[in-house]
Amino acid sequence: MFNYKIKLIIAISLFFAQLISAYASVKVSINIDQPEHHLAKVALQFDKSNIEQVDFYLPTWRTGRYQTLNLANGIRDFNATDSQGNVLSWRKIDKHTWQVSGTKNKKVHLTYQVYANELAKRTRHIDDSHAFLDSSAVVMYSEASRDLEHTVQLLVPKLWRSFSGLEAGDNSHQFIASNYDQLIDSPIETGINEHHKFRVDNRLYELVIWGQGNYDSAKMVEDLQVLVKQSKHIWQDYPFKRYVFMVHATSGARGATEHVNSTIIQRSRFKFSTRKDYLSFIAVAAHEFVHTWNVKQYRPQGIVPYDYQQENYSNLLWLVEGSTSYLQYQLLLRGNLMTTDEFFTALAKRITAHMHKPGKTSQSVAQASFDAWISEGGDYGNNHSVNIYAEGFLASWLLDFDILTKTDLSKSYRNVHNQLYQQHRLPQSYEETDVLTILKQITASDYQVWWQDNIHGTANIDFSPLLAQAGLEMSYAKSSDDKSSKQSKVWTGLKTKQGTHGLVISAVEKDSPAWHAGLTTEDVIVAVDGLRMVEKDLVNRLTDFKAEQSIEITYFRRDKLATATIKLGSIAKNKLKIIPMKKATNKQKAFFKAWTGIDFPEKK
């Protein structure tokens, strides 16, 4: 009987402890009182702690960017007190961890200053016109507080307006997150901005634009309304009731990041008006909208749950990013936001980049995924690595065509993503075996060998037969009646940029003529065949020569004059084009429609 009473008391105690924790929350105050100096004051109130020492963290990376960042470098004037104002001792134990002592049975209040003058990484930026706050770079957390509700109150200059994908609070500058994970995946834009609302399929969408530029916001709203309808061709439902498109029209920053209920898109303020620039914008919007499902609703094992204090490894980041790049065209084409010619141009550009990517034989997309945290760009990256976006796109394309073929056009790669969404939605995750299982369910075929060859191996893609399946072909002709399609131009494999004392080599393609001649980056070219280089690049000078000719390059390396002999190669004179076949069969046309969702473009 005694033991029963003890157990009952414990059970009741646990019940009330859970009841109290259910109503526990974290209060966040962000006071932007010196925006012109890029400063904010942050105050955090945590509920009573049951341990003597609490570690408070700022993440070392932010979602959507698989790279460690110095997010804690803008924190100053850190202080910790209890609810009575008594000072609590603390010490910083590493670059992103503040350890506070004497916390047992006390509510902990933290205050600190944040310096926010970083825009391009899309973490935190404050000036006299706005503040963009990704909370991973602003708000600290503890292990105990991560699952608690967070209420964020902004104190901002008069006339500023605040927006976020988060639920609104009691006033126009207050937001509520169900937990820390939602908080840091729902950035806040506050300031002087342009705001639009529209409804599609019973869901509220908002467009918030900060900055002046040559954009047409009415056109943006019109096309976003079309764009968001197209997701139904991939997934069966929506994971949100409200979604916010945030746009920065600015200078010195470009790129975009997906979030759980919003996206932030940064573009040069004068990169909206031409068709090329606007198409780039709407394509980015499509990419980030696809991410609302792919990675924000289903994620590979290794990044579920997020570990904010260290790298999160997965072999499937190509499926997260490259497949998103691939699926964005489904939205654009089906919504008539991109013409078939524009799609062919984009496809040709990707094929050309792959052809001049020596790294495709050195690294698989699975390896590139795992090593995304330490990926290198530039000359070394091009020659010895692949990109999870670009090569992930091609892996997705190969997989899509294989599925279409095996199912007689009844299934596609879209079905794979819908099944990942239906079967492996958060808090679950998926791994390679899950993708292989779905592929087998859809096609009744085993993909083990294909997977090893194309995902863990370095895929050898023959684009001509691949395109022919959809009634397309490659051409280097300027037009359909161009008789010079076989013309070529000389090629060295060099990329250069203007320097103070000559042309500085910025890249040398592996196994190119310049590579075999021993030239490398940072060499400074000063003469070709004994004549000083006066052109801004090599293009005009090389028109004086023919393929297979040898030329002498005079250059400086480490300030020492040297020479190298290049035996010139050749490449196609014109850019690659993807065009419809003149006599495409009905089977090819059906394949094209099953692939893109639109009718085959009959060649005129």
Residue pairs with C-beta under 8 A, 6 or more apart in sequence:
21 148
24 47
24 148
24 149
25 47
25 148
25 149
25 150
25 151
26 44
26 45
26 46
26 47
26 141
26 145
26 148
26 149
26 150
26 151
26 180
27 43
27 44
27 45
27 150
27 151
27 153
28 42
28 43
28 44
28 139
28 150
28 151
28 152
28 153
28 183
29 41
29 42
29 43
29 44
29 152
29 153
29 155
30 40
30 41
30 42
30 133
30 138
30 152
30 153
30 154
30 155
31 40
31 41
31 42
31 43
31 155
32 39
32 40
32 126
32 131
32 154
32 155
32 156
32 157
32 190
33 39
33 40
33 41
33 155
34 40
35 126
35 127
35 128
35 129
35 131
35 157
36 127
36 128
38 115
38 116
38 117
38 125
38 126
38 127
39 113
39 114
39 115
39 116
39 126
40 113
40 114
40 116
40 126
40 131
40 138
41 111
41 112
41 113
41 114
42 110
42 111
42 112
42 113
42 114
42 138
42 139
43 109
43 110
43 111
44 109
44 110
44 111
44 139
44 140
45 83
45 107
45 108
45 109
46 54
46 107
46 108
46 109
46 110
46 142
46 144
46 145
47 107
47 145
47 148
48 105
48 106
48 107
49 103
49 104
49 105
49 106
49 107
49 108
49 144
50 104
50 105
51 103
51 104
52 101
52 102
52 103
52 104
53 99
53 100
53 101
53 103
54 99
54 100
54 103
54 108
54 142
54 144
55 93
55 97
55 98
55 99
55 100
55 142
55 143
56 97
56 98
56 99
56 100
56 110
56 140
56 141
56 142
57 96
57 97
57 98
57 140
57 141
57 142
57 308
57 309
58 71
58 72
58 75
58 96
58 136
58 137
58 140
59 71
59 96
59 136
59 137
59 184
59 308
59 309
60 68
60 69
60 71
60 72
60 95
60 96
60 308
60 309
60 310
61 67
61 68
61 69
61 71
61 136
61 308
61 311
62 69
62 71
62 121
62 122
62 123
62 134
62 136
62 137
62 184
62 257
63 136
63 184
63 185
63 257
63 259
63 306
64 257
64 258
64 259
64 291
65 121
65 122
65 257
66 311
66 312
66 317
66 372
66 373
67 372
67 373
68 311
68 373
69 121
69 123
69 137
70 95
71 96
71 123
71 136
71 137
72 95
72 96
74 114
74 115
74 116
74 118
74 124
74 137
75 112
75 113
75 114
76 112
76 113
76 115
77 111
77 112
77 113
78 90
78 92
78 98
78 110
78 111
78 112
79 87
79 110
79 111
79 112
80 87
80 88
80 89
80 90
80 98
80 100
80 108
80 109
80 110
81 87
81 88
81 108
81 109
81 111
82 88
82 103
82 106
82 107
82 108
82 109
83 106
83 107
83 109
88 100
88 101
88 102
88 103
88 106
88 108
89 100
89 101
89 102
90 98
90 99
90 100
90 101
91 98
91 99
92 98
92 99
93 99
96 309
97 309
98 110
98 140
100 108
100 110
110 140
114 124
114 137
114 138
116 124
116 125
116 126
116 131
116 133
116 137
116 138
117 125
117 126
117 127
118 124
118 125
118 137
119 125
119 132
119 248
119 250
119 252
119 253
119 266
120 252
120 253
120 254
120 255
120 266
122 132
122 134
122 187
122 253
122 255
122 256
122 257
122 264
122 266
123 134
123 136
123 137
124 131
124 132
124 133
124 134
124 137
124 138
125 131
125 132
126 132
129 191
129 192
129 210
129 211
130 160
130 189
130 190
130 191
130 192
130 193
130 210
131 156
131 188
131 189
131 190
131 191
132 187
132 188
132 189
132 210
132 246
132 248
132 264
133 187
133 188
133 189
133 190
134 184
134 187
134 257
135 152
135 183
135 184
135 186
135 187
135 188
136 184
136 308
139 150
139 152
139 180
139 183
139 184
141 180
145 180
146 179
146 180
146 181
147 179
147 180
148 179
148 180
149 176
149 177
149 178
149 179
150 176
150 177
150 179
150 180
150 183
151 169
151 174
151 175
151 176
152 166
152 169
152 174
152 175
152 176
152 177
152 183
152 188
153 169
153 171
153 173
153 174
154 162
154 173
154 174
154 175
154 188
154 190
155 173
156 162
156 173
156 190
156 191
159 192
160 173
160 190
160 191
160 192
161 172
161 190
161 191
161 192
161 193
161 195
162 172
162 173
162 175
162 188
162 189
162 190
163 188
163 189
163 190
163 193
163 195
163 206
163 208
163 244
163 246
164 175
164 186
164 187
164 188
164 189
164 244
164 262
165 186
165 187
165 240
165 242
165 243
165 244
165 259
165 260
165 261
165 262
166 175
166 176
166 177
166 182
166 183
166 186
166 188
166 261
167 175
167 176
167 177
168 174
168 175
168 176
169 175
169 176
173 190
175 186
175 188
177 183
177 186
181 305
181 306
182 260
184 308
185 259
185 260
185 261
185 296
186 259
186 260
186 261
186 262
187 246
187 259
187 262
187 264
189 208
189 210
189 246
189 264
191 210
192 210
193 208
193 209
193 210
194 207
194 208
194 209
194 210
194 217
195 206
195 207
195 208
195 209
196 206
196 207
196 208
196 217
196 221
197 204
197 205
197 206
197 207
198 204
198 205
198 206
198 207
198 221
198 224
198 225
199 205
200 225
200 228
200 229
201 229
201 238
203 228
203 238
203 240
203 241
203 242
203 243
204 241
204 242
204 243
205 224
205 225
205 228
205 242
205 243
205 244
205 245
206 242
206 243
206 244
206 245
207 217
207 220
207 221
207 224
207 244
207 245
207 247
208 244
208 245
208 246
208 247
209 215
209 217
209 220
209 247
209 248
209 249
210 246
210 247
210 248
210 249
210 250
211 248
211 249
211 250
211 269
212 249
212 269
213 249
213 267
213 268
213 269
213 270
213 271
213 272
214 269
214 270
214 272
214 273
215 247
215 249
215 272
215 273
215 281
216 272
216 273
219 278
220 247
220 281
223 282
223 335
223 337
224 245
224 285
226 335
226 336
226 337
227 282
227 285
227 286
227 289
227 331
227 332
227 335
227 337
228 243
228 289
229 335
230 330
230 331
230 332
230 334
230 335
231 238
231 289
231 290
231 292
231 293
231 331
233 330
233 331
233 334
233 414
233 597
234 290
234 293
234 327
234 330
234 414
234 417
234 418
235 293
235 417
235 418
235 421
236 418
236 421
236 422
239 292
239 293
239 296
239 297
240 260
240 261
240 292
242 261
243 261
243 262
243 292
244 261
244 262
244 263
245 262
245 263
245 265
245 285
246 262
246 263
246 264
246 265
247 264
247 265
247 266
247 267
248 264
248 265
248 266
248 267
249 267
249 268
249 269
249 272
250 266
250 267
250 268
250 269
251 268
251 269
253 266
254 266
254 267
254 268
254 271
255 266
256 263
256 264
256 265
256 266
256 284
256 287
256 288
257 263
257 264
257 288
258 287
258 288
258 291
258 292
258 295
258 296
259 296
260 292
260 296
261 292
263 285
263 288
263 289
263 291
265 281
265 284
265 285
265 288
267 280
267 281
267 284
271 277
271 280
271 281
272 278
272 281
279 338
279 342
282 332
282 337
282 338
283 328
283 332
283 338
283 346
286 328
286 329
286 331
286 332
286 337
287 324
287 325
287 328
289 328
289 331
290 324
290 327
290 328
290 331
291 324
293 417
293 421
294 319
294 320
294 323
294 324
294 327
294 417
294 420
295 320
295 324
297 421
297 425
297 426
298 420
298 421
298 424
298 425
298 426
298 428
298 429
298 430
299 320
299 426
299 429
299 430
300 314
300 315
300 316
300 317
300 319
300 320
300 429
300 430
300 431
301 314
301 429
301 430
301 431
302 312
302 313
302 314
302 315
302 316
302 429
303 312
303 314
303 429
304 426
304 427
304 428
304 429
305 427
306 312
311 373
313 370
313 373
314 320
314 369
314 370
315 366
315 367
315 369
315 370
315 432
315 455
315 456
316 366
316 369
316 430
316 431
316 432
316 435
317 368
317 369
317 370
317 372
317 388
317 392
318 365
318 366
318 368
318 369
318 388
318 391
318 392
318 395
318 455
319 392
319 396
319 435
320 388
321 388
321 389
321 392
322 365
322 388
322 389
322 390
322 391
322 392
322 393
322 394
322 395
322 396
323 392
323 393
323 396
323 413
323 417
325 389
325 390
325 392
325 393
325 396
326 392
326 393
326 396
326 397
326 400
326 413
327 396
327 413
327 414
327 417
329 338
329 343
329 346
329 596
330 414
330 596
330 597
331 337
332 338
332 343
333 340
333 343
333 596
333 597
333 598
334 596
334 597
334 598
338 346
340 596
340 598
340 601
341 601
343 596
344 472
344 577
344 578
344 579
345 577
345 578
347 578
348 474
348 575
348 576
348 577
348 578
350 390
350 393
350 394
351 463
351 474
351 576
351 578
352 575
352 576
353 390
354 360
354 390
354 391
354 394
354 461
356 509
357 382
357 386
357 390
357 391
358 382
358 383
358 384
358 509
358 510
358 511
359 381
359 382
359 383
359 384
359 385
359 386
359 510
360 386
360 391
360 458
360 459
361 458
362 383
362 384
362 385
362 386
362 458
363 371
363 384
363 385
363 386
363 458
364 386
364 455
364 456
364 457
364 458
364 459
365 386
365 388
365 391
365 392
365 395
365 455
365 459
366 455
366 456
367 456
368 375
368 385
368 386
368 387
368 388
368 391
368 392
369 388
369 392
371 385
372 388
375 381
375 385
375 387
376 385
378 507
378 521
379 506
379 507
379 508
379 521
381 387
382 507
382 509
382 510
383 508
383 509
383 510
384 510
391 459
394 459
394 461
395 454
395 455
395 459
396 413
397 466
398 454
398 459
398 461
398 466
399 413
399 416
399 439
399 454
400 412
400 413
400 595
401 466
401 469
401 470
401 595
402 450
403 411
403 412
403 413
403 415
403 416
403 439
403 442
403 443
404 411
404 412
404 591
404 594
404 595
405 469
406 443
406 444
406 445
407 442
407 443
409 590
409 591
409 594
411 442
411 443
412 594
412 595
415 442
416 435
416 438
416 439
416 442
419 438
419 441
419 442
420 430
420 434
420 435
420 438
423 430
423 434
423 438
424 430
424 434
432 451
432 455
436 446
436 447
436 448
436 451
439 445
439 447
440 446
440 447
453 459
463 474
464 473
464 474
467 473
467 474
467 578
468 581
468 588
469 588
469 591
470 588
470 591
470 592
470 595
470 596
471 580
471 581
471 584
471 585
471 588
471 589
471 591
471 592
471 600
472 578
472 579
472 580
472 581
472 592
473 578
473 579
473 580
473 581
474 576
474 577
474 578
474 579
475 485
475 576
475 577
475 578
475 579
476 485
476 486
476 572
476 573
476 574
476 575
476 576
476 577
477 484
477 485
477 574
477 577
478 484
478 574
480 579
480 603
484 573
484 574
485 574
487 572
487 573
487 574
488 547
488 570
488 571
488 572
488 573
489 542
489 543
489 570
489 571
489 572
489 573
490 542
490 543
490 545
490 546
490 547
490 549
490 568
490 569
490 570
491 512
491 513
491 547
491 568
491 569
491 570
491 571
492 512
492 513
492 514
492 538
492 542
492 566
492 568
492 569
493 508
493 509
493 511
493 512
493 513
493 514
493 515
493 569
494 505
494 507
494 508
494 509
494 512
494 514
494 519
494 538
495 505
495 506
495 507
495 508
496 503
496 504
496 505
496 506
496 525
496 537
496 538
497 503
497 504
497 506
498 504
498 536
498 537
499 524
501 524
501 526
501 556
502 524
502 525
502 526
502 533
502 555
502 556
503 524
503 525
503 526
503 533
503 537
503 538
504 522
504 523
504 524
504 525
505 514
505 519
505 520
505 521
505 522
505 523
505 524
505 525
505 555
506 521
507 521
508 514
508 515
508 519
508 520
508 521
509 515
512 569
513 566
513 567
513 568
513 569
514 566
516 567
517 553
517 564
517 565
517 566
517 567
518 564
519 553
519 555
519 564
519 566
520 557
522 557
523 555
523 556
523 557
524 555
524 556
524 557
525 533
525 538
525 553
525 554
525 555
526 532
526 533
526 554
526 555
526 556
526 561
527 533
527 553
527 554
528 538
528 541
528 551
528 552
528 553
528 554
529 551
529 552
530 552
530 554
533 541
535 541
542 568
545 551
545 568
546 568
547 568
547 569
547 570
548 567
548 568
549 567
549 568
550 565
550 566
550 567
550 568
551 565
551 566
551 568
552 563
552 564
552 565
553 563
553 564
553 565
553 566
554 561
554 562
554 563
555 561
555 562
555 563
555 564
556 562
579 603
580 600
580 601
580 602
580 603
581 588
581 603
582 603
584 592
584 600
588 600
589 599
589 600
592 600
593 599
593 600
